[in-house]
Amino acid sequence: MAASKNYSLAAGILSASLGVVGSALAQSSIGFVSLERILREAPAAQRAQKKLEQEFSQRGQELSKIADQLKKMQGNLEKNAVTMSESERQKREREFGDVNRDFQRRQREFNEDLAQRRKEEFDVVLERANRAVRQIAEAEKLDVVFQNEQVVWASTRIDITDKVIKALEDTRAGK
């Protein structure tokens, strides 16, 4: 009998505490934002992407030309290796190796430079987006904002991504 009263008392306390926690969660306002959409759709992100494309297009074209040259060199070497003298074949293989090493080095530098510049450009966009998220969250009295990439499911009612993109447009226009 005493044990059943203890269980009843414990169940009552548990129910009451769950009710308090549940009502606290019900009063919380949450939102989420899609960082991927911001980096894809926000005008500032699109401008950053175009700037990077312009900045790196010439180097990319140069690398493509060297890659084509390497393919031709390899094709000629494979095609004519049987008819070449040993010294000529070794000379061509050495030239191919030199061009290939240069290509690999330049491609690695290109990728490193592009990654660094992309980080620099998009860090600015992300900083502005974070400021916009903070302003929107304060204006709408949101208690927490999650990134969409970490949310399994959420109602479109709490998606503030469009507002953030609009805020980024407005800050660019000086509004």
C-alpha angles and dihedrals in degrees: 000000000000090000092053090050089051091050091048091049092048091048090050093050091047092050092049093048092048089051091053093047091045093051091047090053091046090056093051118099118215136181139179136211131201108229090186091058092047092052090047103039109025111104091228090056092046090051090050091051092050091047090053092047091052093045095050104030096092093050090047091053091049090052090050090053092051090048089053090048090052091051091051092047091050092046092050091046093051093043097047102030092101094054097041124095115249092252092049091049091049090048091052092045090051091049090049091050092049093049091044093051090048090049093049091049093048092046091051091049090047092052092046093048092046092049091049094048092044089053091049094048097044094043087065091050091047092049090053091045091052090051090050091049090051092049093047092046091052093045093049093039094238116173096203138006121202129198109247092230089068097044119090094201136351137169117254087235090078097042108114095174094108090051091051092049089049091048090052089051091048094050090051091050090050095244 
